[in-house]
Amino acid sequence: MKLAHLHLILPSGEKTTLLCRFRDNSIQYTHFEGWGNYGDGLPLSKIDCVLPLDNRHNKSSYDWTSNLISVIDASPVELSNIVDNKVTFND
């Protein structure tokens, strides 16, 4: 389940994407260059904050994602865009 898809701007001006998923009972992050669908992988340490790694307080997915965004907002990284996770089809 995708929890977050965030477009970030690092203090260096580099545009990056952070994906956060809940899979196999754990939180998994993917951080890569650019705002496209893929790019070269980057270490999470470039975000320069302590990302949440669990759901110790049994928050809803919305509340957990809101907390993640608060953590990033308190870091030197700029949150440029929150990509909508919902997909709908018009038949």
N, C-alpha and C positions, 0 to 999 in steps of 0.2 A: 504494500500500500504506500503510495507516495504521500508524504507529509508536507513537503515544501519543495518549491522550485524557485530559487531566488537569483536575481541578477545583482551582482555586487561590483563595486568599484574599489579596488585596493588603494591604499594611500599613494602608491606609485602611479596611479592613474590606469592601471591594468584592469580591463573588464573581465570578470570571471562569472561562472555559474556554480551555484551550490545546490545539489539535489540531496534530499533527505528522504529515506525510505524506512518503513518498518517491515522487516523481512526476517523470517526464521526466528521470531521472538527477540530481535535485537534492532537497534537503530543503526542504519548504515548511511554514511555520507559519501558523496562523490563530488569532487571539486575539480573544475577544469577551466582552461582558458576560453575566453570569448563568451558570446551570448547565443551561439548557435546550438545545434543539437549534439555537438561533440567538439572536442578539442583536446589538446595535450593535458594530461592529468597534472594537478598541482597538489602540493601538500596542504593539509588543513591548517598547518601552522601559519600559512600566509594570511589567514583570516585574523590572526592575532587576538583570539579570545578562547575561552573554555566553552566548547559546545556541549550541550546536554547529551548524555549517552544512555539515558534510561528514562523510564517513566515511574520513578519511585513514588510519586504522589498521586498516581492513578488519574491523571488529567485526561480530558477528552482530547481527541486529535486536534481540534480547533485550539484549545487552551495550550496544548503542548507546542504547537506551531507558533502561537502568539508569544510564548515564552522564548522560543528560539529567536524570533524576530527582535524581541527586547534585548536579548544577549548581544545580537549583532549590532543593534542600534547603539549600544553602550560601548562598542569597540571603535577603533579608528577607521573601520571599513564603512563605506557608504552603501546603503541598501537602495538600489536604483529602481527595482521592479519586483513585484511578487507575481509570478506567473500563475494564472488560474489553473487549478488541477482538475476541474470538471470538464468532461467531454460530453457533448450532446449531439444527437443526430436528428435531422429533420427529414422524415420519410414522406 
